[in-house]
Amino acid sequence: MAMQSDDELIISPGIQKYIDTTGEYLKRRDRYIEDVVKKWKFDTIAVHGLYTVEDALEDYNGAIIEPVFLSASQAYRDSDELEAALAYMIPTWCYSRIANPTTYYYEWTLALLEGYGFDGGTSCCSTSSGMAAIMTAVQPFLVHTKEHVFEERNFLATAQCYGGTFQQFKARLEDERAIECRWIGDPTNIDAWASRIDANTRFLYGELPSNPQQGFFDIEAVADLAHSHGLPLIVDNTVAPPALLRPICHGADIVVQSATKTLTSGGSGVAGAVISRKDLVTQVDNPAMKADFAQYVKFLPNRDYGPNLHPMQAYMTLNDMRTLRSKVDMLSRNTQVVAEFLDAHPGIESVEYLGLPNHPLHELASRYMWLVDAEHDAQYGKPVNRYGHLMSFYVAGGIENTRIVFDALQRIWRATDLGRIKSVATIPAISTHQQQGEEGRKLANIPGNLIRLCVGGEHPDDVIADLDQALSKVPKR
Ligand SMILES: *Cc1c(COP(=O)(O)O)cnc(C)c1O
């Protein structure tokens, strides 16, 4: 990957020797991906990724699980190898801010899972958090050239999004950098997107299903629209991880994941990832970035900014991801039962869960949200829809009753967290979406009587019992 173009490197015979040896290795790896890994089912990729018996025996004393490399840097045999490595002429991990063997396995597993069922190649850049992933994904499209320093820049984004995303786009990009964020209130309306695009638009950004609301949109239609203007579509599908939805297969160019959530359902730590397809669509004149966005951001912008993932965290998240499909299936089934209970409860105004047939977006979401490989699963033998484990509901009787119910929860944890194997709940208006103010909440439709609930792996009867006793604390009128 020759990305360093400032200085022409003179390739001595010594350097050439290293290029040849590692070139062989890269060819073997690419063949292994095409001939072996791409033929595996989702679960096998989640369990093994690119870590092989050969890797283990040759390099890692036979360790069955990917070793954690805490060393900050890598040593080289001689000056030729050092020079080739730092010029990115050979695969290397040189310094842990740039690359690391443990994060390498994490990145490949995610690239392959998000690219499962996709014809082309995908790659991944790990980041220290979901917010760092979003920053990593959007910044390269916001560059301006020396000739156009005062060029207007804007981008489109779904108004229903994670509170941190709202802040990054509004406070950091728009208020501090004068990059206009054009919020899309109803992303199911293609004209709402189309009418906001102009010559200064740099990308389209959408979160789905949105947190905490269950906003959704037609990915294929929005991707087609973006591409017809030469723009990329970036999607945050944290709430529907790759076992349920893989936006790149539907035309998205880049996916961002807060791996902190369902991918690390065990709840130990914060992590993120940017996954991109090869040859994405953009008008930014940067061939390396177009060809392989994730590798580009990993080896150049993120080398210079440093929002990298710690290898220990990569290892913990990787271990949690191995059972993603069966876990997401169980969590989704539990959530469906809980959502149906709440939907029938007189103390609840309404429930936002895409799995409920009465939800206005149920049909649209059902086109996209499938449990991966259900048709190959002995239990199902056919495609089945699953809708994830995030839901929210409006408590009847306003903010006061909402706080009574929330404060009475005994087993469900009160925390600004989601994606856990333990059920957690929060009131978004006073927590995750508190900073964006009344107006921002109105735009995203987050009233004070909304409770966000992420259902965990407990038996759903016990989750329901906790909700039932909490709802019974509301005084009868
Ligand atoms: C949590 C979350 C983020 C931010 O991720 P962090 O890992 O907390 O930085 C972004 N998008 C969505 C949908 C989230 O739920």
The ligand as an SDF file (V2000), in Angstrom:
LIG
                    3D

 15 15  0  0  0  0  0  0  0  0999 V2000
  -23.5080    4.9350   21.4310 C   0  0  0  0  0  0  0  0  0  0  0  0
  -23.7310    5.3070   20.0370 C   0  0  0  0  0  0  0  0  0  0  0  0
  -22.7730    6.0390   19.3310 C   0  0  0  0  0  0  0  0  0  0  0  0
  -21.5010    6.5390   19.9780 C   0  0  0  0  0  0  0  0  0  0  0  0
  -20.6560    5.4640   20.2970 O   0  0  0  0  0  0  0  0  0  0  0  0
  -19.5870    5.5160   21.5080 P   0  0  0  0  0  0  0  0  0  0  0  0
  -18.9520    4.1670   21.3890 O   0  0  0  0  0  0  0  0  0  0  0  0
  -20.3600    5.7260   22.7630 O   0  0  0  0  0  0  0  0  0  0  0  0
  -18.6590    6.6220   21.2210 O   0  0  0  0  0  0  0  0  0  0  0  0
  -23.0310    6.3460   18.0030 C   0  0  0  0  0  0  0  0  0  0  0  0
  -24.1540    5.9380   17.4000 N   0  0  0  0  0  0  0  0  0  0  0  0
  -25.0930    5.2240   18.0430 C   0  0  0  0  0  0  0  0  0  0  0  0
  -26.3360    4.8050   17.3360 C   0  0  0  0  0  0  0  0  0  0  0  0
  -24.9260    4.8920   19.3870 C   0  0  0  0  0  0  0  0  0  0  0  0
  -25.8610    4.1970   20.0300 O   0  0  0  0  0  0  0  0  0  0  0  0
  1  2  1  0
  2  3  1  0
  2 14  2  0
  3  4  1  0
  3 10  2  0
  4  5  1  0
  5  6  1  0
  6  7  2  0
  6  8  1  0
  6  9  1  0
 10 11  1  0
 11 12  2  0
 12 13  1  0
 12 14  1  0
 14 15  1  0
M  END
$$$$
